Amino acid sequence: MHHIDSYLLNHKDSQQSMSFLYGHGETVCLTYRDLYLRSVRLLHYLQEHRLMKGSRLIFQLEDPCAFVQAFWACVLGGVVPVPIPVAKSSLDFSRLFNIWRQTGRPLILTDKAAQRFIHTASATAGKAAWREEMEAVWMTLPEELPDKTGELNTPDDEDIAYIQFSSGSTGDPKGVLLSHKNMCTNVEAVKKAGRIGGTDLALSWLPLTFNIGLIGFHLIPVELGIDHTILSPELFIRDPLIWMDQANQRRTTILSSPNFGLEYFLRRFLTADRRFDWDLSCVRLIFNGGEPISRSACTKFLQALKPYGLQEVAMRDVYGMSEATLGVSFAPCGEAPIFAAVDRRQLSVGQHVREAESPNDEGTSLFCDLGYALDGCAIKVCDADYRPLADGTVGYVYVKGDSVSNGYLDRALDGVFRPDGWLYTGDIGFLRRNRLVLTGRAKDMLIVRGHNYYCNDLERLVLETVGVKCAIVILQDQDSKNDELAVFVQVPEPYEKYASAFQRVEHLFLQNIGQRPKSVLPVERLPVTGSGKVDKETLKSHYLRGAFQTLEANVALMREQTPSTLTEGFNDTEKQLAEICAQILQTTDIDKDTSLFDLGGNSTQLVEIQREIEYAFPGLSRLTDLFTYPTISKMAAFLDRQHADPIGRVHAPRLTRTAPSAPTAPRMFSVDWTEQECAGHQQYCSLHRLSLEAFRVGLFVCMLPLETDCETAGLNVMRPDKRIRPVHIKLYESRDVLDALQSIAAQLSEEDGACALPEDAALRRFPSDDLSLLFLPDGAAPTPPEELLDTFDVVAVSGPSSIRFFCNASKVDCDAFNALTDGYRDAICQLQPDGFMRVSHEY
């Protein structure tokens, strides 16, 4: 029996749990019992929408906790899930639409966050009609699940468990059909090769739409019934150090990251301005795969973390592919990474590799040894005529076994799946004592940060968008093993006429794959083979021999001489921002009224842009402001207002301060609102059934972790009966502003625990609190507010249209508190009647 539904059914009553981490301290924990109950209730919802055994359901879900519930609902009911990364760019949207058509226009399960991304991506792509066509089959994930449970399905071994589309495939995507047998076979093989058992703890930041994220770091832990943690990929991008923070805190034993994740973590780690007390001796496995493995990246990562107890043998280099479920070959446990040093001139198909005496020898390339084939999978290397090659001879790699899919969705086998059951991987390499070493790819496919992009899709995009025919040649950096690309554009001479087109090509790649081409080179005619196809091998060999060096230099000169629109019509602040964005986005095509997202900015680059803005304009903005002011012109105007009046902003409440008469005197800050703004507060409170008191008090507390390092606060509020209600808060408890406000309102309405003032006031400061606060209605204090500062750090007096904050200057950093009240008044202005706040909800 090979059924993955048994993984959850075997643990449906277990109190072991999985955690979903969205921010620092912002965690959702789900027991196996909870997961089962929620999944079968969601299954009922799906079945009400006529989704039955064999029906397909596309996922466009931003929330990983919602994703796993939807996945198990499908598995338990026999519905076939089709997980697709949420469409956040024009290329993503085109890919989603093509997959939707290929899968038969099925229902699409979405959440509100995903819908906003899809709307923006479709507008950028100019495909609003496509989006409207898909909206007819959108199913929004319900906020409240039905009380009823769905009808469970009993699958067969060969039933399709889910459809896995290779990440990045666009124009003609290939959906890999994975049966229950395929998946169960590979899960058992990976467990055995990694010696993964019931005492392990897993943690991953990789998306669940990747097979390593879903199968490796969710299905395998569920099969074992062990605790595991899933970090939001966006959280890793914002703060990659949290990966090792959590591994240390949770005593994690198994991690995973491809090269780009290791390198991204190291960039932040090596420039961090804080010390770490990590003990990483608990980590015994770090799976590294998904893209060509770099010796440099592995070595630097292991050396950097060696002082924290990370062992060299923890790094486990692996090879896998979607068509083989997950894993194909693993290096054995307990073995340090091995790299084969070979003469790069002896790497053509059919040549026997010549191993170098030293990795430093001239003309030597290093390729990672990827270990032995997993159980349920066999590997062989063949020549162009499909004849097996001897050990140490370079050829085309094939795999076969019960882990390997039987084919693609609604497609012919395309010569990939041979009649004898062997699968052509598209990779080139050799076997060395039955261990696999990959040297390159025969597929015309680019890998960028774990995403696959087929060159013909990108070439089609250039033709449709820029109007020029091109050929993309994939190169590889010898040190990092990262893919690079040279784009040859077919245009007539003189080439100078097309300088702007070359810039548009660069921008197109930045926008859609987040990487700038190494070179964009004009050629009068692209070479072709005897069959009429573009001869990319000739272009590549000429490029590597240096035949285009003079042309590259001329293009660089042409770029310098081309009039730049970077600063034309820009003010000084806009010029500074444009230079920052141009440097990080690697483009000269900057429009000050275009969103940074549409200029090609991804989440990683936005973090880097904000860091540079902080250097150039210290203390004037936060990362969340990039989402509120996403264009250069809007951000520049915001920064100019901040610089001119750091105490107030246009259309924001006015903040006044009193200077202390002595070093220990209290400081007073006042936030005032107009009559119209007060009416907006009342409207919000009426809509969400909140008291004005809970609204203003709660939102202030929500701002604390955004502006300070406080993690707890002792909050005390005087009720209408003039008794004090303590509310002890963990500031990272809630994931949503409205949830926090409603929680505070509920606690304020409770009768138990209230006390009088001032006799019992000292009892309200909890030993673990970073900050103690007292909120009073105007005129309710029995003594002047300043006299209560011996007991409380902050006393706030709330009136109909203002709040006055009194701070104990000997206990509170008043400059920091000034920033806090500044953020508070901004947030309260940004909060909209529908509950959506334009600044970040993550705190």
SULVENSUL-V271370 format. One record per residue. N is the residue number from 1. RES is the residue in one letter. SS is DSSP state (hx for helix, st for strand, lp for the rest). Layout:
n:res:ss
N:RES:SS
N:RES:SS
This chain:
n:res:ss
1:M:lp
2:H:lp
3:H:lp
4:I:lp
5:D:hx
6:S:hx
7:Y:hx
8:L:hx
9:L:hx
10:N:lp
11:H:lp
12:K:lp
13:D:lp
14:S:lp
15:Q:lp
16:Q:lp
17:S:st
18:M:st
19:S:st
20:F:st
21:L:st
22:Y:st
23:G:st
24:H:lp
25:G:lp
26:E:st
27:T:st
28:V:st
29:C:st
30:L:st
31:T:st
32:Y:hx
33:R:hx
34:D:hx
35:L:hx
36:Y:hx
37:L:hx
38:R:hx
39:S:hx
40:V:hx
41:R:hx
42:L:hx
43:L:hx
44:H:hx
45:Y:hx
46:L:hx
47:Q:hx
48:E:hx
49:H:lp
50:R:lp
51:L:lp
52:M:lp
53:K:lp
54:G:lp
55:S:lp
56:R:st
57:L:st
58:I:st
59:F:st
60:Q:st
61:L:lp
62:E:lp
63:D:lp
64:P:hx
65:C:hx
66:A:hx
67:F:hx
68:V:hx
69:Q:hx
70:A:hx
71:F:hx
72:W:hx
73:A:hx
74:C:hx
75:V:hx
76:L:hx
77:G:hx
78:G:lp
79:V:lp
80:V:st
81:P:st
82:V:st
83:P:st
84:I:lp
85:P:lp
86:V:lp
87:A:lp
88:K:lp
89:S:lp
90:S:hx
91:L:hx
92:D:hx
93:F:hx
94:S:hx
95:R:hx
96:L:hx
97:F:hx
98:N:hx
99:I:hx
100:W:hx
101:R:hx
102:Q:hx
103:T:lp
104:G:lp
105:R:lp
106:P:lp
107:L:st
108:I:st
109:L:st
110:T:st
111:D:lp
112:K:hx
113:A:hx
114:A:hx
115:Q:hx
116:R:hx
117:F:hx
118:I:hx
119:H:hx
120:T:hx
121:A:hx
122:S:hx
123:A:hx
124:T:hx
125:A:hx
126:G:lp
127:K:lp
128:A:hx
129:A:hx
130:W:hx
131:R:hx
132:E:hx
133:E:hx
134:M:hx
135:E:hx
136:A:lp
137:V:lp
138:W:st
139:M:st
140:T:st
141:L:lp
142:P:lp
143:E:lp
144:E:lp
145:L:lp
146:P:lp
147:D:lp
148:K:lp
149:T:lp
150:G:lp
151:E:lp
152:L:lp
153:N:lp
154:T:lp
155:P:lp
156:D:lp
157:D:lp
158:E:lp
159:D:lp
160:I:st
161:A:st
162:Y:st
163:I:st
164:Q:st
165:F:st
166:S:lp
167:S:lp
168:G:lp
169:S:lp
170:T:lp
171:G:lp
172:D:lp
173:P:lp
174:K:lp
175:G:st
176:V:st
177:L:st
178:L:st
179:S:st
180:H:hx
181:K:hx
182:N:hx
183:M:hx
184:C:hx
185:T:hx
186:N:hx
187:V:hx
188:E:hx
189:A:hx
190:V:hx
191:K:hx
192:K:hx
193:A:hx
194:G:hx
195:R:lp
196:I:lp
197:G:lp
198:G:lp
199:T:lp
200:D:lp
201:L:lp
202:A:st
203:L:st
204:S:st
205:W:lp
206:L:lp
207:P:lp
208:L:lp
209:T:lp
210:F:lp
211:N:hx
212:I:hx
213:G:hx
214:L:hx
215:I:hx
216:G:hx
217:F:hx
218:H:hx
219:L:hx
220:I:hx
221:P:hx
222:V:hx
223:E:hx
224:L:hx
225:G:lp
226:I:lp
227:D:lp
228:H:st
229:T:st
230:I:st
231:L:st
232:S:lp
233:P:hx
234:E:hx
235:L:hx
236:F:hx
237:I:hx
238:R:hx
239:D:lp
240:P:lp
241:L:lp
242:I:hx
243:W:hx
244:M:hx
245:D:hx
246:Q:hx
247:A:hx
248:N:hx
249:Q:hx
250:R:hx
251:R:lp
252:T:lp
253:T:lp
254:I:st
255:L:st
256:S:st
257:S:lp
258:P:lp
259:N:hx
260:F:hx
261:G:hx
262:L:hx
263:E:hx
264:Y:hx
265:F:hx
266:L:hx
267:R:hx
268:R:hx
269:F:hx
270:L:hx
271:T:lp
272:A:lp
273:D:lp
274:R:lp
275:R:lp
276:F:lp
277:D:lp
278:W:lp
279:D:lp
280:L:lp
281:S:lp
282:C:lp
283:V:lp
284:R:lp
285:L:st
286:I:st
287:F:st
288:N:st
289:G:lp
290:G:lp
291:E:lp
292:P:lp
293:I:lp
294:S:lp
295:R:hx
296:S:hx
297:A:hx
298:C:hx
299:T:hx
300:K:hx
301:F:hx
302:L:hx
303:Q:hx
304:A:hx
305:L:hx
306:K:hx
307:P:lp
308:Y:lp
309:G:lp
310:L:lp
311:Q:lp
312:E:hx
313:V:hx
314:A:hx
315:M:st
316:R:st
317:D:st
318:V:st
319:Y:st
320:G:st
321:M:lp
322:S:hx
323:E:hx
324:A:hx
325:T:lp
326:L:lp
327:G:st
328:V:st
329:S:st
330:F:st
331:A:lp
332:P:lp
333:C:lp
334:G:lp
335:E:lp
336:A:lp
337:P:lp
338:I:lp
339:F:st
340:A:st
341:A:st
342:V:st
343:D:st
344:R:hx
345:R:hx
346:Q:hx
347:L:lp
348:S:lp
349:V:lp
350:G:lp
351:Q:lp
352:H:st
353:V:lp
354:R:lp
355:E:st
356:A:lp
357:E:lp
358:S:lp
359:P:lp
360:N:lp
361:D:lp
362:E:lp
363:G:lp
364:T:st
365:S:st
366:L:st
367:F:st
368:C:st
369:D:st
370:L:lp
371:G:lp
372:Y:st
373:A:st
374:L:lp
375:D:lp
376:G:lp
377:C:lp
378:A:st
379:I:st
380:K:st
381:V:st
382:C:st
383:D:lp
384:A:lp
385:D:lp
386:Y:lp
387:R:lp
388:P:st
389:L:lp
390:A:lp
391:D:lp
392:G:lp
393:T:st
394:V:lp
395:G:st
396:Y:st
397:V:st
398:Y:st
399:V:st
400:K:st
401:G:lp
402:D:lp
403:S:lp
404:V:lp
405:S:lp
406:N:lp
407:G:lp
408:Y:st
409:L:lp
410:D:lp
411:R:lp
412:A:lp
413:L:lp
414:D:lp
415:G:lp
416:V:lp
417:F:st
418:R:lp
419:P:lp
420:D:lp
421:G:lp
422:W:lp
423:L:st
424:Y:st
425:T:st
426:G:st
427:D:st
428:I:st
429:G:st
430:F:st
431:L:st
432:R:st
433:R:lp
434:N:lp
435:R:st
436:L:st
437:V:st
438:L:st
439:T:st
440:G:st
441:R:st
442:A:lp
443:K:lp
444:D:lp
445:M:st
446:L:st
447:I:st
448:V:st
449:R:lp
450:G:lp
451:H:st
452:N:st
453:Y:st
454:Y:st
455:C:hx
456:N:hx
457:D:hx
458:L:hx
459:E:hx
460:R:hx
461:L:hx
462:V:hx
463:L:hx
464:E:hx
465:T:hx
466:V:lp
467:G:lp
468:V:lp
469:K:st
470:C:st
471:A:st
472:I:st
473:V:st
474:I:st
475:L:st
476:Q:st
477:D:lp
478:Q:lp
479:D:lp
480:S:lp
481:K:lp
482:N:lp
483:D:st
484:E:st
485:L:st
486:A:st
487:V:st
488:F:st
489:V:st
490:Q:st
491:V:lp
492:P:lp
493:E:lp
494:P:lp
495:Y:hx
496:E:hx
497:K:hx
498:Y:hx
499:A:hx
500:S:hx
501:A:hx
502:F:hx
503:Q:hx
504:R:hx
505:V:hx
506:E:hx
507:H:hx
508:L:hx
509:F:hx
510:L:hx
511:Q:hx
512:N:hx
513:I:hx
514:G:lp
515:Q:lp
516:R:lp
517:P:lp
518:K:lp
519:S:st
520:V:st
521:L:st
522:P:st
523:V:st
524:E:lp
525:R:lp
526:L:lp
527:P:lp
528:V:st
529:T:lp
530:G:lp
531:S:lp
532:G:lp
533:K:lp
534:V:st
535:D:lp
536:K:hx
537:E:hx
538:T:hx
539:L:hx
540:K:hx
541:S:hx
542:H:hx
543:Y:hx
544:L:hx
545:R:lp
546:G:lp
547:A:lp
548:F:lp
549:Q:hx
550:T:hx
551:L:hx
552:E:hx
553:A:hx
554:N:hx
555:V:hx
556:A:hx
557:L:hx
558:M:hx
559:R:hx
560:E:hx
561:Q:hx
562:T:lp
563:P:lp
564:S:lp
565:T:lp
566:L:lp
567:T:lp
568:E:lp
569:G:lp
570:F:lp
571:N:lp
572:D:hx
573:T:hx
574:E:hx
575:K:hx
576:Q:hx
577:L:hx
578:A:hx
579:E:hx
580:I:hx
581:C:hx
582:A:hx
583:Q:hx
584:I:hx
585:L:hx
586:Q:lp
587:T:lp
588:T:lp
589:D:lp
590:I:lp
591:D:lp
592:K:lp
593:D:lp
594:T:lp
595:S:lp
596:L:lp
597:F:lp
598:D:lp
599:L:lp
600:G:lp
601:G:lp
602:N:lp
603:S:hx
604:T:hx
605:Q:hx
606:L:hx
607:V:hx
608:E:hx
609:I:hx
610:Q:hx
611:R:hx
612:E:hx
613:I:hx
614:E:hx
615:Y:hx
616:A:hx
617:F:lp
618:P:lp
619:G:lp
620:L:lp
621:S:lp
622:R:lp
623:L:lp
624:T:lp
625:D:hx
626:L:hx
627:F:hx
628:T:hx
629:Y:lp
630:P:lp
631:T:lp
632:I:hx
633:S:hx
634:K:hx
635:M:hx
636:A:hx
637:A:hx
638:F:hx
639:L:hx
640:D:hx
641:R:hx
642:Q:hx
643:H:hx
644:A:hx
645:D:lp
646:P:lp
647:I:lp
648:G:lp
649:R:lp
650:V:lp
651:H:lp
652:A:lp
653:P:lp
654:R:lp
655:L:st
656:T:st
657:R:st
658:T:st
659:A:lp
660:P:lp
661:S:lp
662:A:lp
663:P:lp
664:T:lp
665:A:lp
666:P:lp
667:R:st
668:M:st
669:F:st
670:S:st
671:V:st
672:D:st
673:W:lp
674:T:lp
675:E:hx
676:Q:hx
677:E:hx
678:C:hx
679:A:hx
680:G:hx
681:H:hx
682:Q:hx
683:Q:hx
684:Y:hx
685:C:hx
686:S:hx
687:L:hx
688:H:hx
689:R:lp
690:L:lp
691:S:lp
692:L:hx
693:E:hx
694:A:hx
695:F:hx
696:R:hx
697:V:hx
698:G:hx
699:L:hx
700:F:hx
701:V:hx
702:C:hx
703:M:hx
704:L:hx
705:P:hx
706:L:hx
707:E:hx
708:T:lp
709:D:lp
710:C:lp
711:E:lp
712:T:st
713:A:st
714:G:st
715:L:st
716:N:st
717:V:st
718:M:st
719:R:lp
720:P:lp
721:D:lp
722:K:lp
723:R:lp
724:I:st
725:R:st
726:P:st
727:V:st
728:H:st
729:I:st
730:K:st
731:L:lp
732:Y:lp
733:E:lp
734:S:lp
735:R:lp
736:D:lp
737:V:hx
738:L:hx
739:D:hx
740:A:hx
741:L:hx
742:Q:hx
743:S:hx
744:I:hx
745:A:hx
746:A:hx
747:Q:hx
748:L:hx
749:S:hx
750:E:lp
751:E:lp
752:D:lp
753:G:lp
754:A:st
755:C:st
756:A:lp
757:L:lp
758:P:lp
759:E:lp
760:D:lp
761:A:hx
762:A:hx
763:L:hx
764:R:hx
765:R:lp
766:F:lp
767:P:lp
768:S:lp
769:D:lp
770:D:lp
771:L:st
772:S:st
773:L:st
774:L:st
775:F:st
776:L:st
777:P:st
778:D:lp
779:G:lp
780:A:lp
781:A:lp
782:P:lp
783:T:lp
784:P:lp
785:P:hx
786:E:hx
787:E:hx
788:L:hx
789:L:hx
790:D:hx
791:T:lp
792:F:lp
793:D:lp
794:V:st
795:V:st
796:A:st
797:V:st
798:S:st
799:G:lp
800:P:lp
801:S:lp
802:S:st
803:I:st
804:R:st
805:F:st
806:F:st
807:C:st
808:N:lp
809:A:lp
810:S:lp
811:K:lp
812:V:lp
813:D:lp
814:C:hx
815:D:hx
816:A:hx
817:F:hx
818:N:hx
819:A:hx
820:L:hx
821:T:hx
822:D:hx
823:G:hx
824:Y:hx
825:R:hx
826:D:hx
827:A:hx
828:I:hx
829:C:hx
830:Q:hx
831:L:st
832:Q:lp
833:P:lp
834:D:lp
835:G:lp
836:F:lp
837:M:st
838:R:lp
839:V:lp
840:S:lp
841:H:lp
842:E:lp
843:Y:lp
